[in-house]
């Protein structure tokens, strides 16, 4: 194969020595003996042990009241394996040889072979991988498998396989947003309603005395129609000690109540287990309720498609801006400062008042994702679904960055090789020339990841008010 003179990336596709075929045949036979072809009793026991470990983890989550954590962890695992499934499926459809599809790294916990592919779980749950024969020119490949290697595939197939993981994340994000619209609903402003009843220490609240119930929707106060939550709050706040004649809608019928707000300075309010006592120079009336002014209205599945597409476009733009902000010079400096002060008492106190989602210059590790996700699961399913959509978009877009070992690096190499190829002469880049840069980039990613992990462990992320 001929290449242009002086090209720093020029290299012929390596041909494996003839003895490699024999070595792989011996290894395949040994693997079949060890794995029993996936049908022996040892495989059954391995599956039983795996299911037992999963059941024990689920039971522990229930006992520790950490079901939200379990749900988020399982969702993240599903995302990882869906990403790898994208590579796996497109490689299979493209005729490439796929030898492994695993969750985790390190020692094998369980595996089974089906045809030419081994499926399984490994001990270190730090991601997943698919092994496709001949991903780079550095890999030795059996001459019999060379025609089915990734490096010998056509340009469109190589780009499809390399980018399939990120495409799966985008599809998952769309499905999550669409599911939010269709099964949960889109927020729609309504008249203010009682979202929940609060309590006062040692006495009943005005809402309890009057007989207000969760779900009651305010229609009017003293004969004046109530159209938004701000009007209601203003009226109650200025009416400490004054009886208000309130009309609410309850289960389709109108109910008239008399409510007398109390001065918030003379009571101790309990909200979510937190006691609050207010001071001030002026009386402020409260009745002991939390208010809502929006309700979710589900849309039909067909209407949900364009709405989800529009929302997804907005999320993609916002995610791209966040990535650019996080990895800018200013963002990296801010991140380094946050890691440096993460263990200080001052930082910890501040961290209790901030949220990992609202701070655009904060890098969120897998621990942060679980922390925020479990809080969202306990508060709002729509918010959890949107958070998972954002995580999918973040992972999908970052993976397209044109640098090895990310998927975008393989796409960039495929594009470069296609541009350098001529009719009848396929060009293969010399990956060894890129390895120093790839190692530096990988070290950068590891340092960022470990820093984020440390910061999120010593200073847990919180939602507003969490």
Secondary structure, 3 states (H helix, E strand, C coil): CCCCCCCCCECCCCCCCCHHHHHHHHHHHHHHHHHHHHCCHHHHHHHHHHHHHHHHHHHHHHHCCCHHHHHHHHHHHHHHHHHHHHHHHHHHHCCCCEEEEEEEEEEEEEEEEECCEEEEEEEEEEEEEEEECCCCCCCCCCCCCHHHCHHHCCHHHHHHHHHHHHHHHHHHHHHHHHHHHHHHCEEEEEEEEEEEECEECCECCHHHHHCCCCCCEEEEECCEECCCHHHHHHHHHCCCCCEEEEEEEECCEEEEEEEECEEHHHCEEEECCEEEECCCCCCCEECCEEEEEEEEECCCHHHHHHHHHHHHHHHHHHHHHHHHHHCCHHHHHHHHHHHHCCCCHHHHHHHCCCCCCCCCCCCCCHHHHHHHHHHHHHHCHHHHHHHHHHHHHHHHHHHCCCCCCCHHHHHHHHHHHHHHCECCECCCECCHHHHHHHHHHHHHHHHHHHHHHHHHHHCCCCCCCC
